[in-house]
């Protein structure tokens, strides 16, 4: 396989206090991550209020003609929900709402189920409101109109966690209603300006100057299809400023911040993941992604460490990179992450499954030092599910056929056969579907999903 390495690009560096060895190790990590193709973006590391490392790696768009700089803005995906949550708690501090208020109080035009959904449910994503079958690019008004036609909830509010764009859209609509001004105007006046985030914008156009533009693992530009509003686009330095303002008490009272950080078991809070000891926040981290943008930050308040990573070429490696950065900061041995096998395969498989399978075999034979094969069957299964969601069931069966040949755990092999059965079932091939479900049970007798599917098919 022909290989090439992109040039290492270093655009900006800040060393706050002579930690040359530390910075060299950070630089070695991020340079290698860039060369391996797992990080194209901006990184910032702060220690006790001083930015000790801030650099840009790679390109601002798929043309690879414009280099990234520290002031480039990135979409941060669901990290934007922090601003919704903080805005709602700020309105609560001002007496505009209570967390026990129901949606019916603010939106009487919604059906009777709205009386059961509280503001608290909205901000911890336990509303029980189902996700409507709306296409990509759906706007907030269409979402609200679909809710006016909704007959019943998916679950009792407060009983399950389900992070969805419906709750996010309702949060923004609630903020606008109570603030008496557009969402973006309220956020800018009450959160961005107080936090010193002068370069941050709500819904900053994707094609505007100094906006990083996303591209996929094959170097193709990624269309941005989201029709909902309220997405924050900002540089890494401003996301760092956000953490400092939030944790420093500039935006909310400590008790409001702690209440906002509470999560449903197994789910995230509006602030992502937060750990407290008593009334003291210990650490806070959050990751978000959107159309091949990805961003993450980690703040350890007790140790004074904050890490910000932003990319316009999602590789699902921001958390492993964060771990490696922490290992360096704490003077521990560190491991440089490898490239995602799943992301390397999925788009190629979608374009042409035979070419994708050939590429997989080439990687398997020659590129295990670059690509992460630690959960090979899981990456193949994820690729097959990606194809299934796009109704490419014949292609998914071919990929799953490779997956179940591997020397893997019985539970994973069983799941592979189960998914093959589902694809055959979608193709109305009952004999092969039953064959795969029976194989799934033979490998792993505890596979109840496969057993239930056999029962359903035999009843037909």
C-alpha positions in Angstrom: 0.0 0.0 0.0 1.3 3.4 -1.0 1.9 5.5 2.1 2.7 9.2 2.6 3.2 11.4 5.6 1.8 14.9 5.8 4.3 17.5 7.0 4.3 18.4 10.7 2.9 21.9 11.1 3.7 23.9 14.2 2.1 27.3 14.3 2.0 28.6 17.8 3.7 27.7 21.1 3.4 29.1 24.6 5.7 28.0 27.4 4.6 29.7 30.6 7.3 28.7 33.0 10.3 26.9 31.7 9.0 23.3 31.6 11.0 22.6 28.5 11.2 18.8 29.0 7.5 18.6 29.6 6.7 20.7 26.6 9.0 18.6 24.4 7.2 15.4 25.5 3.8 17.0 24.8 5.1 18.1 21.4 6.4 14.7 20.6 3.0 13.1 21.5 1.0 15.5 19.4 3.4 15.5 16.4 3.2 11.7 16.3 -0.6 11.9 16.6 -0.7 14.2 13.6 1.6 12.1 11.5 -0.4 8.9 12.4 -3.5 10.7 11.2 -5.4 10.7 14.5 -5.3 14.4 15.2 -5.8 17.4 12.8 -6.7 20.3 15.0 -5.8 22.6 17.9 -4.6 21.6 21.4 -4.2 23.6 24.6 -2.8 22.6 28.0 -3.0 24.8 31.1 -1.4 24.4 34.5 -2.6 26.4 37.5 -4.0 29.2 35.3 -1.0 29.4 32.9 -1.2 28.1 29.3 1.9 26.0 29.0 1.3 24.4 25.6 -0.9 25.7 22.7 -0.4 24.5 19.1 -2.1 23.9 15.8 -1.6 20.7 13.7 -2.8 20.3 10.2 -5.2 22.0 7.9 -8.3 24.2 8.0 -10.1 22.3 5.2 -10.0 19.4 2.8 -8.0 21.4 0.2 -5.0 21.3 2.6 -3.9 24.7 1.4 -4.7 26.6 4.6 -3.0 25.8 7.8 -4.9 25.9 11.1 -4.1 28.6 13.6 -5.0 29.0 17.2 -7.8 31.5 16.5 -9.7 29.1 14.2 -13.2 28.2 15.4 -14.6 24.7 15.7 -18.1 23.3 16.2 -18.1 21.6 19.6 -21.2 19.4 19.1 -23.0 18.5 22.4 -20.6 20.6 24.5 -23.0 23.4 23.4 -25.6 21.9 25.8 -23.5 23.2 28.7 -24.5 26.7 27.7 -28.2 25.7 27.6 -28.0 24.2 31.1 -26.1 27.1 32.6 -28.6 29.6 31.0 -31.5 27.7 32.5 -29.9 27.6 35.9 -29.2 31.4 35.6 -32.9 32.0 34.8 -33.7 29.9 37.9 -31.4 32.0 40.0 -33.3 35.1 38.7 -36.6 33.6 39.7 -37.9 33.0 36.2 -38.5 29.3 36.6 -38.3 26.3 39.0 -36.8 23.0 38.1 -40.1 21.4 39.1 -42.1 23.5 36.6 -43.7 21.5 33.9 -43.5 22.1 30.2 -47.2 22.7 30.1 -46.7 25.9 32.1 -44.5 27.4 29.4 -45.9 25.7 26.3 -49.7 25.2 26.9 -50.1 24.4 23.2 -48.4 21.0 23.7 -50.5 17.9 24.4 -51.4 16.6 27.9 -48.1 14.7 28.3 -46.3 18.0 28.7 -47.8 18.3 32.2 -45.7 15.3 33.2 -42.3 16.6 31.9 -40.5 18.9 34.3 -37.6 21.3 33.5 -35.4 19.1 35.5 -36.1 16.2 33.1 -35.2 18.4 30.2 -31.7 19.3 31.5 -30.7 15.8 32.6 -32.2 14.2 29.5 -34.9 12.0 31.1 -37.9 13.6 29.6 -39.2 10.4 28.0 -40.0 12.3 24.8 -39.3 10.1 21.8 -37.2 11.2 18.9 -39.4 12.0 16.0 -38.8 10.4 12.6 -37.5 13.6 11.1 -34.7 13.8 8.5 -31.2 15.4 8.9 -31.5 19.2 8.5 -34.7 19.4 10.5 -35.2 22.8 12.0 -36.5 23.7 15.5 -39.9 24.7 14.3 -40.5 21.4 12.6 -39.4 19.7 15.8 -41.9 21.7 17.9 -44.7 21.0 15.4 -44.0 17.3 15.6 -44.3 17.5 19.4 -47.7 19.1 19.1 -48.8 16.0 17.2 -47.2 13.6 19.7 -49.7 11.4 21.4 -47.7 9.8 24.2 -44.3 9.7 25.8 -41.7 6.9 25.2 -41.2 6.5 28.9 -42.3 7.9 32.3 -40.3 11.2 32.8 -37.4 10.6 35.1 -37.2 6.8 34.5 -34.7 6.6 31.6 -31.8 8.6 30.1 -32.1 9.5 26.4 -29.9 12.3 25.2 -31.6 13.7 22.1 -31.9 16.8 20.0 -35.5 17.2 21.0 -34.7 18.0 24.6 -31.9 20.4 23.4 -34.3 22.2 21.1 -36.9 22.6 23.9 -34.2 23.9 26.2 -33.4 26.7 23.7 -37.0 27.5 23.1 -37.6 27.7 26.9 -34.6 30.1 27.3 -36.0 32.4 24.5 -39.5 32.4 26.0 -38.3 33.3 29.5 -35.5 35.7 28.5 -37.7 37.6 26.0 -34.9 37.7 23.4 -33.3 35.4 20.9 -31.3 32.5 22.3 -28.0 33.7 20.8 -28.4 37.2 22.1 -29.1 35.9 25.7 -26.1 33.5 25.6 -23.7 36.2 24.3 -24.9 38.9 26.9 -25.1 36.6 29.9 -22.4 33.9 29.3 -19.9 34.7 26.6 -19.2 38.3 27.5 -18.8 37.7 31.2 -16.5 34.7 30.5 -14.3 36.8 28.2 -15.1 34.6 25.2 -14.8 37.4 22.6 -14.1 35.1 19.6 -17.0 32.7 20.3 -20.2 32.9 18.2 -23.5 31.0 18.1 -24.2 29.5 14.7 -21.1 31.1 13.2 -21.4 30.1 9.5 -19.4 27.0 8.5 -18.0 28.8 5.5 -17.0 32.0 7.3 -13.4 33.2 7.7 -11.4 31.5 10.4 -13.9 28.6 10.7 -12.3 25.2 10.4 -14.2 23.0 7.9 -14.7 19.4 8.6 -13.5 16.5 6.4 -13.6 12.7 6.8 -10.9 10.0 6.9 -10.7 9.9 3.1 -10.1 13.6 2.9 -13.6 14.5 1.6 -15.4 17.6 2.8 -18.2 16.8 5.2 -21.6 18.5 4.5 -23.0 20.2 7.5 -26.7 19.2 7.6 -28.0 20.3 11.0 -31.0 22.6 10.7 -31.4 23.3 14.4 -29.9 26.5 15.8 -27.9 27.3 18.8 -24.6 25.6 18.1 -21.5 27.2 19.6 -18.4 27.7 17.4 -15.2 28.8 19.2 -11.4 28.6 19.4 -9.7 26.4 21.9 -8.6 29.4 24.0 -12.3 30.4 24.5 -13.3 26.9 25.6 -10.5 27.1 28.2 -11.9 30.5 29.3 -15.3 28.9 29.6 -14.0 26.3 32.1 -12.3 29.0 34.1 -15.4 31.2 34.3 -17.7 28.2 35.1 -15.4 26.7 37.8 -14.5 30.1 39.2 -18.0 31.1 40.0 -18.3 33.9 37.5 -21.5 32.5 35.9 -23.4 30.5 38.5 -23.6 30.1 42.3 -21.8 27.0 43.5 -25.1 25.3 44.5 -26.5 25.9 41.0 -23.4 24.4 39.4 -23.6 21.3 41.6 -27.3 20.8 40.8 -26.6 21.1 37.1 -23.8 18.5 37.3 -26.2 15.8 38.7 -26.8 13.0 36.2 -29.1 10.1 35.8 -27.3 6.8 36.5 -25.5 5.7 33.3 -26.1 9.0 31.6 -24.4 12.4 31.3 -25.4 15.6 32.9 -25.8 18.9 31.1 -22.1 19.4 32.0 -21.0 16.0 30.7 -19.2 14.1 33.5 -18.5 15.9 36.8 -17.1 14.4 40.0 -17.6 16.1 43.4 -16.3 15.3 46.9 -18.8 16.9 49.2 -19.4 20.4 47.8 -16.1 20.6 46.0 -15.8 19.8 42.3 -12.8 17.6 41.7 -12.8 17.2 37.9 -15.0 17.9 34.9 -14.8 16.6 31.4 -17.0 16.8 28.3 -16.8 15.6 24.7 -18.9 16.6 21.7 -19.0 15.8 18.0 -21.0 17.0 15.0 -20.4 16.1 11.3 -16.7 15.2 11.8 -16.0 18.0 14.2 -15.0 16.7 17.6 -14.0 18.6 20.8 -13.2 17.7 24.3 -11.9 19.2 27.5 -10.8 17.9 30.9 -10.3 20.0 34.0 -8.9 18.7 37.3 -9.6 21.6 39.6 -7.5 20.3 42.6 -4.4 19.9 40.4 -5.1 23.0 38.3 -4.9 21.1 35.0 -7.0 21.8 32.0 -6.7 20.2 28.6 -8.6 21.2 25.4 -8.6 19.3 22.2 -10.5 20.4 19.0 -10.5 18.7 15.6 -12.2 19.1 12.2 -11.3 15.5 11.2 -12.9 13.3 13.8 -10.9 10.2 14.6 -12.4 9.3 18.0 -9.0 9.6 19.7 -9.5 12.8 21.8 -9.9 10.8 25.1 -6.9 8.6 24.5 -4.9 11.7 23.7 -6.1 13.3 26.8 -5.0 10.3 28.8 -1.5 10.4 27.2 -1.2 14.2 28.0 -2.2 13.5 31.6 0.5 10.8 31.8 3.1 13.3 30.6 1.9 16.0 33.1 2.1 13.5 36.0 5.5 12.1 34.8 4.2 8.7 34.0 5.0 6.5 30.9 2.6 7.3 28.1 1.2 5.5 25.1 0.6 7.2 21.8 -2.9 6.1 20.5 -3.2 4.3 17.2 -5.6 5.2 14.3 -9.2 4.0 14.5 -9.8 0.9 12.4 -13.5 1.6 12.3 -13.1 5.1 10.9 -10.6 3.9 8.5 -13.0 1.3 7.1 -16.5 2.6 7.3 -16.6 5.2 4.4 -14.6 3.0 2.1 -17.0 0.1 2.8 -19.9 2.4 2.1 -18.5 3.4 -1.3 -17.5 -0.1 -2.4 -17.5 -3.0 0.0 -15.1 -5.1 -2.0 -12.5 -2.3 -2.1 -13.2 -1.7 1.6 -12.5 -5.4 2.4 -9.3 -5.3 0.3 -8.2 -2.3 2.3 -9.0 -4.0 5.6 -6.8 -7.0 4.6 -4.0 -4.7 3.6 -4.2 -2.9 7.0 -4.3 -6.2 8.8 -1.2 -7.5 7.0 1.0 -4.3 7.1 -0.4 -1.5 9.3 -1.0 -2.9 12.8 1.6 -0.5 14.1 -0.5 2.4 12.9 -4.1 1.2 13.2 -5.7 -0.1 16.4 -6.6 -3.8 16.1 -7.1 -4.3 19.8 -10.9 -4.9 19.3 -10.9 -5.9 15.7 -14.2 -7.7 15.8 -15.8 -4.7 17.4 -14.6 -2.4 14.7 -15.9 -4.7 12.0 -19.2 -5.1 13.7 -19.5 -1.3 14.1 -18.7 -1.0 10.4 -21.4 -3.5 9.5 -24.0 -1.6 11.7 -23.0 1.6 9.9 -23.9 -0.2 6.6 -27.1 -1.6 8.0 -28.3 1.8 9.1 -28.0 2.8 5.4 -29.8 -0.3 4.2 -26.7 -1.8 2.7 -27.6 -5.3 4.1 -25.7 -7.4 1.4 -22.6 -5.4 2.2 -23.1 -5.7 5.9 -23.3 -9.5 5.6 -20.0 -9.6 3.8 -18.3 -7.5 6.6 -19.9 -9.6 9.3 -18.7 -12.7 7.5 -15.1 -11.5 8.1 -15.9 -10.6 11.7 -17.1 -14.0 12.7 -13.9 -15.7 11.3 -11.8 -14.0 14.0 -10.6 -15.6 17.2 -12.8 -13.5 19.5 -14.9 -13.9 22.6 -18.1 -16.0 22.2 -20.3 -13.1 23.1 -18.9 -11.0 20.3 -19.0 -13.8 17.7 -22.6 -14.5 18.7 -23.5 -10.8 18.2 -21.9 -10.9 14.7 -24.1 -13.8 13.7 -27.1 -12.1 15.3 -26.5 -9.0 13.2 -26.1 -11.2 10.1 -29.5 -12.7 10.9 -31.0 -9.2 11.1 -29.6 -8.3 7.7 -31.0 -11.5 6.1 -34.3 -10.8 7.8 -34.4 -7.3 6.3 -33.8 -8.9 2.9 -36.7 -11.3 3.5 -34.4 -14.3 3.5 -36.0 -16.3 6.4 -34.0 -19.5 6.0 -30.6 -17.7 6.3 -31.8 -15.5 9.0 -32.8 -18.5 11.1 -29.5 -20.2 10.3 -27.6 -17.2 11.7 -29.7 -16.8 14.8 -29.3 -20.5 15.6 -25.5 -20.1 15.1 -25.5 -17.2 17.5 -27.2 -19.3 20.2 -24.9 -22.2 19.6 -21.9 -20.0 20.2 -23.3 -18.1 23.1 -26.5 -19.7 24.6 -27.3 -16.6 26.7 -28.1 -14.6 23.5 -31.7 -13.8 24.3 -32.1 -11.5 21.3 -31.4 -14.3 18.9 -33.7 -16.6 20.7 -36.5 -14.1 20.6 -36.0 -13.5 16.9 -36.2 -17.2 16.2 -39.5 -17.3 18.1 -40.9 -14.4 16.1 -39.8 -15.8 12.7 -41.3 -19.3 13.6 -44.7 -17.6 14.4 -44.8 -15.9 11.0 
